[in-house]
Amino acid sequence: MTIHLENAINRTATRKGGSAVRTLKGFAPLLPFTMVFSFFFVWPIFQIFKNSITGADGKYGLGAYRLLFTKAYLHAFQGSLRLSFFSAITAGLIGALIAFYVHRSSSSMRSIISMASGVLANAGGVPLAFMFIAAFGAQGGIILLLKKIGIDLYGHGFTIFSFSGLVIVYSFFQIPLMILVFTPALDGVRKEWNEASESLGATKTQYLRWVLIPVLFPAYLASTLLLFSSAFSAFATARALIGGNVSLVPLVIGSLIDGNIAVGAEANLGDALAVGMVVISAIVMVFYGLSLRWARKR
């Protein structure tokens, strides 16, 4: 009896040991990703948060966070949120329409547009800003060409060095990004759904309203939130194009790092602003994840 009990205990221990080994083997492929993620993402965010609550005297406090609720820095957050919202809505709508065309086009045309979108989605920074200045600046090529045919955009109040101009420039790289992320959702639409709606007597408008839009809306929402995050954190393009004409959080942080703004004893204000951006981005990413789950269920 005792021998059988010992054998049963040994077999149970062996199974548990084998299960633990299998679990470790299952997590082994994630180890490199976990190390990279921790070193380049978690650790920097921790350091930024630590610096944000550490004053010039080395004592911990929330003085920098109180400044975030003053008028100047609230205005910067409002500017960044407005820019992200309008650029995401504009690029999301245009990109979705182009993605619909890509979905219905031939394989060769689809390959060309996909390759171009992959390149343009990564365009940005100072070269993109100077390209638009050369084309849409006061003496830009397109502006001068429009003047020759009687269209004076700058005479009617347009300028590329403004909030609306920045929305246009951001759309240049966000529209291709929307094409890349929204086209797979269109590929998931089945032809049988359209055939079934037609057999039941539904018109194209009814199919679009009651079938296609409800099915695609979660994916569209997730893609638009991704564009929002992309615009919210962009820095170099806005810095080169408008400088300080529009108040944005990344530009304020850049000015603080360059020492162009006097902040008194709150030398950690830039870190507090960065933490605020991280919090907003995290909230957007939560909704992005929920939208993806909603899209998969549809």
PyMOL commands that set and color helices and strands:
alter all, ss='L'
color gray80, all
select helices_A, chain A and resi 2-27+30-52+63-67+71-104+107-120+125-136+141-148+154-156+163-187+191-199+204-233+236-242+249-258+269-297
alter helices_A, ss='H'
color red, helices_A
deselect
rebuild
show_as cartoon
